[in-house]
Amino acid sequence: MTSVNDDPRVGTDHIAALLGLALRRIRSEILATSEEQYPGLRVSHYRLLELIPPDGARITDLAEVATMTKQGLGQHVDYLQKLGYTESARLPTDRRVRLVRRTPLGDEAVAFSRAAIARVEQSWSTQLGPTRYTHLRQTLHELGGDP
């Protein structure tokens, strides 16, 4: 019996798998030195940190944008808060509403992940050439838009 773990190309005959392989490269670049500088963060944490606007956001709004449940997102926020990447407070006008903000450390983590993604983009642009890479970005933008 052959292990599918030994061959990263298994199941790459459809677009979802191909996009998954591309995302794996991005994740690998982000996580390559992440633990040294930002211990405890996974790619999903970087994504959530990036979704938080400078003025903060309500848990409900973040959950909708992140396509997560409020409970799941709240658990992520609690974890990030414990590590010092976010802070949250109840709104004085409505104590049921929890507003989440990034801390300066959270801002640094976002800059770190964006720099890692920029390195991948530069690598892909070099690999594909600027014209093909521009077309790839335009195509992905079109495909990711509303149907």
Disulfide bonds with the S-S distance in Angstrom:
none
